[in-house]
Amino acid sequence: MVVRSVNIGLFRKMVMNGAINLKNNHSKIDELNVFPVPDGDTGTNMSMTVMSGVREMNSCGSSSIIEVGKVLSRGALMGARGNSGVILSQFFRGLYVGMKDLTQNELGIDDLMKCLETGYQVAYKAVMEPVEGTILTVVREAAEKTKENMERFESINDLLKFYHDEAEKSLANTPNLLPVLKEAGVVDSGGAGFLEIVKGMLMALDGKMLEAQEEAKDSVPSSCEPAESEIKYSYSTEFLLELKSPDTFDESVMKSALSYLGDHLMVSQKNQTCQVYLHTDHPGQALELAQKFGEFTELKIENMKKSNGSQMEKDSHTEQAQPRKHFALIAACFGEGICSTFKDLGVDYIIEGGQTMNPSTEAFLEAIRQVNADNIIIIPNNGNVIMAAKQAAEMAKDSQVEVLKAKTIAQGYVSLMSFDPEVDMETNVTTMEEAIAHVKSGELTYSIRDTEIGGIKISSGDFMGIFDGEIVVSTPNREDTLKGLLKTIIDEDSQIVTFFCGKDVSSQELNDLEEICKDVSEDVEVEIIEGKQDIYSYIIAVE
């Protein structure tokens, strides 16, 4: 199908199809993590970012393509997670910037080119120190090459296909721009995720609408309804729809529209009616989408987590409005023991996540609202969280919000020791970041693939010691790896070593920690905290 211009209906389909294609391939993108650690989350972050935008877009009833683009941009911005997710949200903001001055309600070839160009320009501006060899390079080079060849394109199909091919070439070249990618034998994961979106958009142009795939499950419950412990989405949503145009109704279009909202989706047309069944956390949005195709004749929504939901409702009623504070601290943490420790050290609001699930911009904005303070310091505890936190800080209206450059749990932990609620914001940020600059961070985890990084050969299943973001030791034995890591981190100036121990660390290993540490240096004081975190056996702070 040759497309000369993109109207609002096709625009919705293209964005939705791109989002679904990324969602269906997000695991493949996650596996492109440079470090072979099982917390690679670029694909997940980007998918959740664009899906947030799609949800808002599909809930928007406007017939204006500009308004729909604005809502899409806002939704992606609020749902942005991780550095690549934030950059992707800014790309969609750039698309909206490019269409703001449209005089017609559709995108022609030149209009789409302008949107792709402003998309990369806005994304670049959002990053203080852009790094080439990343998603930024892919969106820029693809747009620049496409613009240089505008005279070749007679249709939207021609332009987007050329743009896709140039993005693919740019992605393949990312290892030549970033040595760490070449050494790990991978292309940039953010760029790869972006390419999946473009592929999905091309499919929509060809009339191929995708359906979000359900995540693979180890076992299938014997009954129709899953056990409560296996329920992923809260609401069982079922309805019968009398179709407005039964002769032209396409089940695949409705499936694509609904599939990203949940799982267990069934769509079945019979003459003038359509029956739909879905598990979702957003039944209202599902109904809004479906109503575009017809009118409801039967409707049933059940909360599959009713008992849990009732308790949550009860808890919410017992909450009382808190008086406004002068100072408040927000931190992103993972692991029951780590979260508890940060709370004990004065953190007012914990956003659970970080290493294993990067919080969204919206999560930080909600935390800012909840703490109700004039001055707020956010402690990200992960380098991949800082951009979303900063994005939220810029959007906050009623508070002064600063984001610390804390890229690890160890840095965040030590920074809290310097916080003083009696001094001003500038003084606190300065002293806390000085503390961060003087702490050494270590992590011990395991590898999920064979690779070689920094001259260190790593086999799948081996343990890895990471020091300030670099793998410094890897062996098949956890204790040997820990000893090697400690020898690298601890020096003659080290005074305190704090261990956050993961769920997989036995009581015997906990008892042996001090002796292992003293073998490296007898002069250090050892502190042991049961962090109960996943994936990382040990997170270490050396002061």
TITOR-923765 format. One record per residue (C-alpha): residue number from 1; residue in one letter; x, y, z. Coordinates in steps of 0.05 Angstrom, whole numbers, plus 5000, padded with zeros to 4 digits. Layout:
<pts>
<pt NUM, A, <X, Y, Z>>
...
</pts>
This chain:
<pts>
<pt 1, M, <5000, 5000, 5000>>
<pt 2, V, <5031, 5066, 4977>>
<pt 3, V, <5021, 5121, 5028>>
<pt 4, R, <5028, 5194, 5008>>
<pt 5, S, <5009, 5224, 5075>>
<pt 6, V, <4997, 5202, 5147>>
<pt 7, N, <4929, 5220, 5175>>
<pt 8, I, <4912, 5216, 5249>>
<pt 9, G, <4886, 5144, 5244>>
<pt 10, L, <4949, 5119, 5210>>
<pt 11, F, <4993, 5158, 5257>>
<pt 12, R, <4961, 5123, 5317>>
<pt 13, K, <4970, 5055, 5283>>
<pt 14, M, <5043, 5069, 5266>>
<pt 15, V, <5062, 5090, 5336>>
<pt 16, M, <5022, 5034, 5368>>
<pt 17, N, <5053, 4981, 5322>>
<pt 18, G, <5123, 5008, 5335>>
<pt 19, A, <5111, 5004, 5410>>
<pt 20, I, <5084, 4933, 5405>>
<pt 21, N, <5142, 4910, 5362>>
<pt 22, L, <5190, 4936, 5414>>
<pt 23, K, <5151, 4903, 5470>>
<pt 24, N, <5152, 4837, 5434>>
<pt 25, N, <5227, 4842, 5425>>
<pt 26, H, <5247, 4876, 5490>>
<pt 27, S, <5281, 4814, 5519>>
<pt 28, K, <5327, 4812, 5458>>
<pt 29, I, <5346, 4885, 5470>>
<pt 30, D, <5357, 4871, 5545>>
<pt 31, E, <5408, 4818, 5526>>
<pt 32, L, <5451, 4871, 5491>>
<pt 33, N, <5474, 4897, 5559>>
<pt 34, V, <5549, 4910, 5556>>
<pt 35, F, <5560, 4879, 5624>>
<pt 36, P, <5535, 4807, 5623>>
<pt 37, V, <5494, 4820, 5686>>
<pt 38, P, <5422, 4794, 5691>>
<pt 39, D, <5394, 4864, 5703>>
<pt 40, G, <5401, 4889, 5631>>
<pt 41, D, <5340, 4931, 5624>>
<pt 42, T, <5345, 4977, 5564>>
<pt 43, G, <5292, 4941, 5524>>
<pt 44, T, <5245, 4938, 5583>>
<pt 45, N, <5256, 5012, 5599>>
<pt 46, M, <5245, 5035, 5528>>
<pt 47, S, <5183, 4991, 5520>>
<pt 48, M, <5151, 5016, 5583>>
<pt 49, T, <5168, 5088, 5563>>
<pt 50, V, <5134, 5084, 5494>>
<pt 51, M, <5076, 5042, 5521>>
<pt 52, S, <5062, 5097, 5571>>
<pt 53, G, <5057, 5146, 5513>>
<pt 54, V, <5013, 5099, 5473>>
<pt 55, R, <4965, 5090, 5531>>
<pt 56, E, <4956, 5165, 5535>>
<pt 57, M, <4950, 5172, 5459>>
<pt 58, N, <4896, 5119, 5454>>
<pt 59, S, <4857, 5150, 5511>>
<pt 60, C, <4857, 5217, 5475>>
<pt 61, G, <4793, 5227, 5435>>
<pt 62, S, <4818, 5288, 5397>>
<pt 63, S, <4812, 5287, 5321>>
<pt 64, S, <4874, 5333, 5316>>
<pt 65, I, <4939, 5298, 5298>>
<pt 66, I, <4976, 5355, 5334>>
<pt 67, E, <4938, 5344, 5398>>
<pt 68, V, <4948, 5269, 5394>>
<pt 69, G, <5023, 5280, 5384>>
<pt 70, K, <5024, 5325, 5445>>
<pt 71, V, <4989, 5273, 5488>>
<pt 72, L, <5036, 5219, 5463>>
<pt 73, S, <5096, 5262, 5480>>
<pt 74, R, <5069, 5277, 5550>>
<pt 75, G, <5054, 5204, 5564>>
<pt 76, A, <5123, 5181, 5542>>
<pt 77, L, <5155, 5236, 5584>>
<pt 78, M, <5118, 5214, 5647>>
<pt 79, G, <5132, 5141, 5635>>
<pt 80, A, <5206, 5150, 5617>>
<pt 81, R, <5252, 5100, 5651>>
<pt 82, G, <5327, 5094, 5646>>
<pt 83, N, <5373, 5136, 5604>>
<pt 84, S, <5351, 5106, 5538>>
<pt 85, G, <5278, 5113, 5558>>
<pt 86, V, <5287, 5187, 5575>>
<pt 87, I, <5322, 5199, 5509>>
<pt 88, L, <5266, 5162, 5473>>
<pt 89, S, <5214, 5205, 5508>>
<pt 90, Q, <5251, 5267, 5485>>
<pt 91, F, <5251, 5240, 5414>>
<pt 92, F, <5175, 5235, 5417>>
<pt 93, R, <5174, 5305, 5446>>
<pt 94, G, <5214, 5326, 5385>>
<pt 95, L, <5163, 5293, 5339>>
<pt 96, Y, <5109, 5337, 5371>>
<pt 97, V, <5153, 5399, 5364>>
<pt 98, G, <5160, 5383, 5290>>
<pt 99, M, <5085, 5378, 5279>>
<pt 100, K, <5062, 5438, 5321>>
<pt 101, D, <5059, 5484, 5261>>
<pt 102, L, <5021, 5438, 5214>>
<pt 103, T, <4968, 5474, 5173>>
<pt 104, Q, <4932, 5409, 5155>>
<pt 105, N, <4912, 5349, 5197>>
<pt 106, E, <4962, 5301, 5167>>
<pt 107, L, <5036, 5291, 5156>>
<pt 108, G, <5063, 5296, 5085>>
<pt 109, I, <5132, 5272, 5065>>
<pt 110, D, <5165, 5338, 5083>>
<pt 111, D, <5127, 5342, 5148>>
<pt 112, L, <5149, 5273, 5170>>
<pt 113, M, <5221, 5291, 5153>>
<pt 114, K, <5216, 5353, 5196>>
<pt 115, C, <5189, 5311, 5254>>
<pt 116, L, <5246, 5261, 5249>>
<pt 117, E, <5296, 5318, 5248>>
<pt 118, T, <5267, 5355, 5308>>
<pt 119, G, <5262, 5288, 5342>>
<pt 120, Y, <5337, 5278, 5344>>
<pt 121, Q, <5350, 5352, 5358>>
<pt 122, V, <5307, 5353, 5420>>
<pt 123, A, <5336, 5287, 5444>>
<pt 124, Y, <5407, 5314, 5438>>
<pt 125, K, <5389, 5378, 5476>>
<pt 126, A, <5363, 5336, 5534>>
<pt 127, V, <5431, 5304, 5546>>
<pt 128, M, <5484, 5348, 5579>>
<pt 129, E, <5542, 5308, 5551>>
<pt 130, P, <5518, 5269, 5489>>
<pt 131, V, <5558, 5206, 5475>>
<pt 132, E, <5566, 5181, 5404>>
<pt 133, G, <5555, 5107, 5390>>
<pt 134, T, <5488, 5108, 5427>>
<pt 135, I, <5415, 5116, 5408>>
<pt 136, L, <5430, 5190, 5398>>
<pt 137, T, <5477, 5174, 5341>>
<pt 138, V, <5426, 5127, 5309>>
<pt 139, V, <5369, 5177, 5309>>
<pt 140, R, <5414, 5233, 5284>>
<pt 141, E, <5450, 5197, 5228>>
<pt 142, A, <5387, 5165, 5202>>
<pt 143, A, <5352, 5233, 5199>>
<pt 144, E, <5412, 5268, 5168>>
<pt 145, K, <5421, 5216, 5113>>
<pt 146, T, <5347, 5215, 5098>>
<pt 147, K, <5343, 5290, 5092>>
<pt 148, E, <5402, 5289, 5043>>
<pt 149, N, <5362, 5243, 4997>>
<pt 150, M, <5293, 5276, 5000>>
<pt 151, E, <5288, 5282, 4924>>
<pt 152, R, <5286, 5205, 4919>>
<pt 153, F, <5222, 5196, 4959>>
<pt 154, E, <5154, 5194, 4926>>
<pt 155, S, <5117, 5165, 4986>>
<pt 156, I, <5118, 5159, 5062>>
<pt 157, N, <5138, 5086, 5051>>
<pt 158, D, <5200, 5106, 5012>>
<pt 159, L, <5222, 5156, 5065>>
<pt 160, L, <5210, 5111, 5125>>
<pt 161, K, <5243, 5051, 5091>>
<pt 162, F, <5305, 5093, 5076>>
<pt 163, Y, <5305, 5120, 5147>>
<pt 164, H, <5300, 5050, 5174>>
<pt 165, D, <5358, 5025, 5131>>
<pt 166, E, <5402, 5084, 5151>>
<pt 167, A, <5385, 5072, 5225>>
<pt 168, E, <5405, 4999, 5216>>
<pt 169, K, <5472, 5020, 5185>>
<pt 170, S, <5484, 5070, 5241>>
<pt 171, L, <5468, 5017, 5293>>
<pt 172, A, <5517, 4968, 5262>>
<pt 173, N, <5571, 5021, 5266>>
<pt 174, T, <5561, 5037, 5340>>
<pt 175, P, <5616, 4988, 5363>>
<pt 176, N, <5666, 5029, 5322>>
<pt 177, L, <5647, 5091, 5360>>
<pt 178, L, <5644, 5061, 5430>>
<pt 179, P, <5702, 5013, 5444>>
<pt 180, V, <5665, 4982, 5503>>
<pt 181, L, <5611, 4957, 5454>>
<pt 182, K, <5663, 4927, 5407>>
<pt 183, E, <5698, 4892, 5465>>
<pt 184, A, <5633, 4863, 5490>>
<pt 185, G, <5613, 4842, 5420>>
<pt 186, V, <5546, 4880, 5420>>
<pt 187, V, <5513, 4940, 5386>>
<pt 188, D, <5483, 4996, 5426>>
<pt 189, S, <5420, 4970, 5460>>
<pt 190, G, <5384, 5037, 5459>>
<pt 191, G, <5394, 5044, 5384>>
<pt 192, A, <5371, 4972, 5374>>
<pt 193, G, <5308, 4986, 5413>>
<pt 194, F, <5294, 5047, 5371>>
<pt 195, L, <5302, 5006, 5307>>
<pt 196, E, <5248, 4958, 5332>>
<pt 197, I, <5200, 5017, 5337>>
<pt 198, V, <5215, 5039, 5266>>
<pt 199, K, <5206, 4967, 5241>>
<pt 200, G, <5137, 4965, 5273>>
<pt 201, M, <5118, 5031, 5241>>
<pt 202, L, <5138, 5004, 5173>>
<pt 203, M, <5095, 4943, 5184>>
<pt 204, A, <5035, 4988, 5199>>
<pt 205, L, <5047, 5025, 5133>>
<pt 206, D, <5042, 4957, 5098>>
<pt 207, G, <4978, 4941, 5136>>
<pt 208, K, <5008, 4890, 5183>>
<pt 209, M, <4983, 4904, 5253>>
<pt 210, L, <5018, 4868, 5309>>
<pt 211, E, <4991, 4839, 5373>>
<pt 212, A, <5030, 4842, 5438>>
<pt 213, Q, <5057, 4774, 5457>>
<pt 214, E, <5045, 4746, 5526>>
<pt 215, E, <5106, 4732, 5567>>
<pt 216, A, <5127, 4659, 5568>>
<pt 217, K, <5104, 4622, 5630>>
<pt 218, D, <5135, 4560, 5662>>
<pt 219, S, <5067, 4528, 5673>>
<pt 220, V, <4994, 4540, 5656>>
<pt 221, P, <4941, 4539, 5712>>
<pt 222, S, <4889, 4484, 5704>>
<pt 223, S, <4831, 4533, 5713>>
<pt 224, C, <4813, 4591, 5668>>
<pt 225, E, <4831, 4642, 5721>>
<pt 226, P, <4903, 4643, 5746>>
<pt 227, A, <4919, 4632, 5819>>
<pt 228, E, <4926, 4698, 5857>>
<pt 229, S, <5001, 4689, 5864>>
<pt 230, E, <5006, 4685, 5788>>
<pt 231, I, <4961, 4744, 5772>>
<pt 232, K, <4999, 4797, 5734>>
<pt 233, Y, <4941, 4845, 5721>>
<pt 234, S, <4887, 4862, 5770>>
<pt 235, Y, <4822, 4865, 5730>>
<pt 236, S, <4786, 4812, 5690>>
<pt 237, T, <4750, 4853, 5637>>
<pt 238, E, <4697, 4823, 5592>>
<pt 239, F, <4646, 4857, 5546>>
<pt 240, L, <4601, 4847, 5486>>
<pt 241, L, <4603, 4902, 5434>>
<pt 242, E, <4551, 4918, 5380>>
<pt 243, L, <4595, 4940, 5323>>
<pt 244, K, <4585, 5005, 5286>>
<pt 245, S, <4613, 4977, 5220>>
<pt 246, P, <4612, 4901, 5224>>
<pt 247, D, <4629, 4892, 5150>>
<pt 248, T, <4694, 4931, 5155>>
<pt 249, F, <4712, 4912, 5226>>
<pt 250, D, <4783, 4883, 5232>>
<pt 251, E, <4797, 4840, 5293>>
<pt 252, S, <4872, 4850, 5285>>
<pt 253, V, <4866, 4926, 5294>>
<pt 254, M, <4827, 4918, 5359>>
<pt 255, K, <4875, 4864, 5384>>
<pt 256, S, <4934, 4911, 5371>>
<pt 257, A, <4899, 4967, 5407>>
<pt 258, L, <4883, 4925, 5468>>
<pt 259, S, <4941, 4876, 5472>>
<pt 260, Y, <4991, 4925, 5503>>
<pt 261, L, <4942, 4938, 5561>>
<pt 262, G, <4947, 4868, 5590>>
<pt 263, D, <4945, 4793, 5574>>
<pt 264, H, <4897, 4735, 5565>>
<pt 265, L, <4866, 4775, 5508>>
<pt 266, M, <4811, 4743, 5466>>
<pt 267, V, <4773, 4780, 5410>>
<pt 268, S, <4718, 4744, 5373>>
<pt 269, Q, <4670, 4773, 5321>>
<pt 270, K, <4604, 4741, 5305>>
<pt 271, N, <4561, 4778, 5255>>
<pt 272, Q, <4546, 4847, 5284>>
<pt 273, T, <4576, 4834, 5353>>
<pt 274, C, <4645, 4826, 5381>>
<pt 275, Q, <4663, 4792, 5447>>
<pt 276, V, <4726, 4813, 5484>>
<pt 277, Y, <4761, 4784, 5545>>
<pt 278, L, <4824, 4815, 5576>>
<pt 279, H, <4865, 4818, 5640>>
<pt 280, T, <4888, 4889, 5652>>
<pt 281, D, <4906, 4942, 5703>>
<pt 282, H, <4870, 4994, 5661>>
<pt 283, P, <4798, 4971, 5647>>
<pt 284, G, <4775, 5043, 5636>>
<pt 285, Q, <4826, 5052, 5580>>
<pt 286, A, <4806, 4985, 5549>>
<pt 287, L, <4733, 5007, 5548>>
<pt 288, E, <4750, 5075, 5518>>
<pt 289, L, <4789, 5041, 5462>>
<pt 290, A, <4735, 4990, 5448>>
<pt 291, Q, <4679, 5042, 5447>>
<pt 292, K, <4709, 5071, 5384>>
<pt 293, F, <4686, 5007, 5349>>
<pt 294, G, <4615, 5003, 5376>>
<pt 295, E, <4568, 5005, 5435>>
<pt 296, F, <4569, 4959, 5496>>
<pt 297, T, <4511, 4911, 5506>>
<pt 298, E, <4542, 4871, 5563>>
<pt 299, L, <4599, 4889, 5610>>
<pt 300, K, <4633, 4854, 5668>>
<pt 301, I, <4695, 4876, 5707>>
<pt 302, E, <4722, 4837, 5766>>
<pt 303, N, <4781, 4852, 5812>>
<pt 304, M, <4821, 4787, 5813>>
<pt 305, K, <4861, 4813, 5872>>
<pt 306, K, <4800, 4836, 5911>>
<pt 307, S, <4824, 4818, 5981>>
<pt 308, N, <4891, 4852, 5969>>
<pt 309, G, <4857, 4911, 5937>>
<pt 310, S, <4810, 4919, 5996>>
<pt 311, Q, <4869, 4922, 6044>>
<pt 312, M, <4903, 4974, 6000>>
<pt 313, E, <4839, 5015, 6000>>
<pt 314, K, <4834, 5009, 6076>>
<pt 315, D, <4906, 5031, 6083>>
<pt 316, S, <4895, 5091, 6039>>
<pt 317, H, <4836, 5114, 6082>>
<pt 318, T, <4880, 5112, 6144>>
<pt 319, E, <4932, 5159, 6113>>
<pt 320, Q, <4929, 5229, 6139>>
<pt 321, A, <4955, 5292, 6106>>
<pt 322, Q, <5025, 5307, 6130>>
<pt 323, P, <5047, 5379, 6146>>
<pt 324, R, <5094, 5410, 6096>>
<pt 325, K, <5167, 5398, 6113>>
<pt 326, H, <5227, 5442, 6103>>
<pt 327, F, <5271, 5385, 6078>>
<pt 328, A, <5257, 5315, 6050>>
<pt 329, L, <5298, 5259, 6020>>
<pt 330, I, <5276, 5212, 5965>>
<pt 331, A, <5317, 5150, 5945>>
<pt 332, A, <5311, 5095, 5893>>
<pt 333, C, <5330, 5029, 5927>>
<pt 334, F, <5322, 4955, 5917>>
<pt 335, G, <5326, 4900, 5969>>
<pt 336, E, <5285, 4898, 6033>>
<pt 337, G, <5346, 4908, 6078>>
<pt 338, I, <5375, 4965, 6036>>
<pt 339, C, <5308, 5001, 6035>>
<pt 340, S, <5301, 4994, 6110>>
<pt 341, T, <5372, 5020, 6121>>
<pt 342, F, <5360, 5081, 6078>>
<pt 343, K, <5295, 5094, 6117>>
<pt 344, D, <5333, 5089, 6182>>
<pt 345, L, <5383, 5140, 6157>>
<pt 346, G, <5328, 5191, 6146>>
<pt 347, V, <5301, 5179, 6076>>
<pt 348, D, <5228, 5201, 6074>>
<pt 349, Y, <5206, 5165, 6012>>
<pt 350, I, <5233, 5101, 5980>>
<pt 351, I, <5220, 5087, 5907>>
<pt 352, E, <5232, 5012, 5901>>
<pt 353, G, <5275, 4998, 5841>>
<pt 354, G, <5342, 5019, 5812>>
<pt 355, Q, <5386, 4961, 5791>>
<pt 356, T, <5330, 4913, 5773>>
<pt 357, M, <5274, 4962, 5752>>
<pt 358, N, <5288, 5035, 5737>>
<pt 359, P, <5234, 5082, 5764>>
<pt 360, S, <5196, 5127, 5716>>
<pt 361, T, <5195, 5203, 5715>>
<pt 362, E, <5123, 5198, 5739>>
<pt 363, A, <5145, 5156, 5799>>
<pt 364, F, <5193, 5211, 5820>>
<pt 365, L, <5140, 5265, 5810>>
<pt 366, E, <5092, 5225, 5854>>
<pt 367, A, <5147, 5218, 5907>>
<pt 368, I, <5159, 5294, 5904>>
<pt 369, R, <5085, 5306, 5914>>
<pt 370, Q, <5080, 5256, 5971>>
<pt 371, V, <5138, 5283, 6013>>
<pt 372, N, <5107, 5352, 6011>>
<pt 373, A, <5170, 5392, 6025>>
<pt 374, D, <5201, 5459, 6005>>
<pt 375, N, <5269, 5428, 5992>>
<pt 376, I, <5278, 5358, 5965>>
<pt 377, I, <5341, 5318, 5950>>
<pt 378, I, <5335, 5257, 5906>>
<pt 379, I, <5386, 5201, 5914>>
<pt 380, P, <5382, 5158, 5850>>
<pt 381, N, <5433, 5104, 5872>>
<pt 382, N, <5440, 5083, 5799>>
<pt 383, G, <5470, 5118, 5738>>
<pt 384, N, <5413, 5095, 5695>>
<pt 385, V, <5362, 5129, 5741>>
<pt 386, I, <5393, 5199, 5743>>
<pt 387, M, <5362, 5225, 5678>>
<pt 388, A, <5291, 5206, 5698>>
<pt 389, A, <5302, 5238, 5767>>
<pt 390, K, <5328, 5302, 5735>>
<pt 391, Q, <5270, 5303, 5687>>
<pt 392, A, <5222, 5300, 5745>>
<pt 393, A, <5261, 5353, 5784>>
<pt 394, E, <5254, 5401, 5724>>
<pt 395, M, <5179, 5388, 5722>>
<pt 396, A, <5168, 5399, 5796>>
<pt 397, K, <5134, 5466, 5809>>
<pt 398, D, <5125, 5476, 5883>>
<pt 399, S, <5191, 5451, 5911>>
<pt 400, Q, <5265, 5462, 5901>>
<pt 401, V, <5290, 5394, 5878>>
<pt 402, E, <5362, 5373, 5870>>
<pt 403, V, <5388, 5306, 5844>>
<pt 404, L, <5452, 5278, 5873>>
<pt 405, K, <5503, 5246, 5827>>
<pt 406, A, <5497, 5181, 5866>>
<pt 407, K, <5506, 5124, 5816>>
<pt 408, T, <5511, 5066, 5866>>
<pt 409, I, <5479, 5044, 5931>>
<pt 410, A, <5547, 5052, 5964>>
<pt 411, Q, <5550, 5125, 5943>>
<pt 412, G, <5479, 5140, 5965>>
<pt 413, Y, <5491, 5106, 6032>>
<pt 414, V, <5553, 5146, 6048>>
<pt 415, S, <5521, 5212, 6024>>
<pt 416, L, <5467, 5205, 6076>>
<pt 417, M, <5519, 5209, 6131>>
<pt 418, S, <5532, 5281, 6109>>
<pt 419, F, <5460, 5305, 6106>>
<pt 420, D, <5443, 5360, 6156>>
<pt 421, P, <5370, 5385, 6157>>
<pt 422, E, <5392, 5449, 6192>>
<pt 423, V, <5434, 5475, 6134>>
<pt 424, D, <5412, 5501, 6066>>
<pt 425, M, <5403, 5461, 6002>>
<pt 426, E, <5467, 5484, 5969>>
<pt 427, T, <5510, 5465, 6029>>
<pt 428, N, <5476, 5397, 6035>>
<pt 429, V, <5485, 5380, 5962>>
<pt 430, T, <5558, 5402, 5963>>
<pt 431, T, <5576, 5362, 6026>>
<pt 432, M, <5537, 5300, 6003>>
<pt 433, E, <5571, 5300, 5935>>
<pt 434, E, <5639, 5308, 5968>>
<pt 435, A, <5623, 5245, 6008>>
<pt 436, I, <5604, 5210, 5943>>
<pt 437, A, <5671, 5230, 5912>>
<pt 438, H, <5709, 5196, 5968>>
<pt 439, V, <5674, 5129, 5971>>
<pt 440, K, <5693, 5068, 5930>>
<pt 441, S, <5637, 5024, 5904>>
<pt 442, G, <5640, 4950, 5892>>
<pt 443, E, <5590, 4897, 5870>>
<pt 444, L, <5594, 4822, 5863>>
<pt 445, T, <5546, 4787, 5816>>
<pt 446, Y, <5546, 4731, 5764>>
<pt 447, S, <5552, 4730, 5688>>
<pt 448, I, <5497, 4707, 5641>>
<pt 449, R, <5541, 4698, 5580>>
<pt 450, D, <5612, 4686, 5556>>
<pt 451, T, <5649, 4751, 5541>>
<pt 452, E, <5714, 4789, 5549>>
<pt 453, I, <5716, 4858, 5579>>
<pt 454, G, <5778, 4898, 5596>>
<pt 455, G, <5822, 4839, 5581>>
<pt 456, I, <5784, 4795, 5631>>
<pt 457, K, <5754, 4731, 5602>>
<pt 458, I, <5687, 4715, 5632>>
<pt 459, S, <5647, 4651, 5625>>
<pt 460, S, <5572, 4644, 5635>>
<pt 461, G, <5559, 4629, 5708>>
<pt 462, D, <5624, 4659, 5732>>
<pt 463, F, <5624, 4710, 5788>>
<pt 464, M, <5646, 4781, 5772>>
<pt 465, G, <5675, 4835, 5817>>
<pt 466, I, <5657, 4905, 5795>>
<pt 467, F, <5696, 4966, 5821>>
<pt 468, D, <5669, 5035, 5805>>
<pt 469, G, <5634, 5010, 5743>>
<pt 470, E, <5689, 4966, 5715>>
<pt 471, I, <5697, 4890, 5720>>
<pt 472, V, <5763, 4878, 5755>>
<pt 473, V, <5760, 4804, 5771>>
<pt 474, S, <5721, 4742, 5750>>
<pt 475, T, <5727, 4670, 5774>>
<pt 476, P, <5681, 4609, 5780>>
<pt 477, N, <5684, 4615, 5856>>
<pt 478, R, <5646, 4670, 5894>>
<pt 479, E, <5694, 4674, 5953>>
<pt 480, D, <5755, 4679, 5907>>
<pt 481, T, <5721, 4734, 5868>>
<pt 482, L, <5704, 4771, 5932>>
<pt 483, K, <5776, 4767, 5955>>
<pt 484, G, <5801, 4793, 5889>>
<pt 485, L, <5752, 4850, 5890>>
<pt 486, L, <5770, 4870, 5961>>
<pt 487, K, <5844, 4870, 5944>>
<pt 488, T, <5829, 4918, 5888>>
<pt 489, I, <5785, 4965, 5928>>
<pt 490, I, <5818, 4967, 5996>>
<pt 491, D, <5882, 5007, 6003>>
<pt 492, E, <5923, 5036, 6060>>
<pt 493, D, <5876, 5096, 6066>>
<pt 494, S, <5813, 5053, 6074>>
<pt 495, Q, <5780, 5056, 6142>>
<pt 496, I, <5710, 5027, 6137>>
<pt 497, V, <5682, 4971, 6093>>
<pt 498, T, <5607, 4963, 6091>>
<pt 499, F, <5576, 4901, 6061>>
<pt 500, F, <5503, 4898, 6036>>
<pt 501, C, <5492, 4823, 6031>>
<pt 502, G, <5443, 4794, 5981>>
<pt 503, K, <5390, 4741, 5989>>
<pt 504, D, <5436, 4686, 5964>>
<pt 505, V, <5489, 4697, 6018>>
<pt 506, S, <5486, 4643, 6071>>
<pt 507, S, <5494, 4655, 6146>>
<pt 508, Q, <5561, 4620, 6144>>
<pt 509, E, <5585, 4668, 6090>>
<pt 510, L, <5561, 4726, 6132>>
<pt 511, N, <5602, 4701, 6191>>
<pt 512, D, <5664, 4694, 6147>>
<pt 513, L, <5661, 4764, 6117>>
<pt 514, E, <5700, 4800, 6172>>
<pt 515, E, <5756, 4749, 6170>>
<pt 516, I, <5760, 4753, 6094>>
<pt 517, C, <5763, 4828, 6098>>
<pt 518, K, <5816, 4828, 6153>>
<pt 519, D, <5859, 4782, 6109>>
<pt 520, V, <5863, 4840, 6060>>
<pt 521, S, <5873, 4894, 6113>>
<pt 522, E, <5873, 4889, 6189>>
<pt 523, D, <5863, 4963, 6197>>
<pt 524, V, <5792, 4969, 6169>>
<pt 525, E, <5728, 4969, 6208>>
<pt 526, V, <5676, 4921, 6179>>
<pt 527, E, <5601, 4934, 6178>>
<pt 528, I, <5552, 4881, 6153>>
<pt 529, I, <5481, 4897, 6131>>
<pt 530, E, <5433, 4844, 6106>>
<pt 531, G, <5409, 4881, 6044>>
<pt 532, K, <5368, 4821, 6019>>
<pt 533, Q, <5377, 4846, 5947>>
<pt 534, D, <5370, 4802, 5885>>
<pt 535, I, <5425, 4790, 5833>>
<pt 536, Y, <5481, 4823, 5871>>
<pt 537, S, <5511, 4778, 5925>>
<pt 538, Y, <5549, 4836, 5954>>
<pt 539, I, <5546, 4912, 5947>>
<pt 540, I, <5606, 4943, 5981>>
<pt 541, A, <5622, 5013, 6005>>
<pt 542, V, <5694, 5029, 6022>>
<pt 543, E, <5710, 5094, 6058>>
</pts>
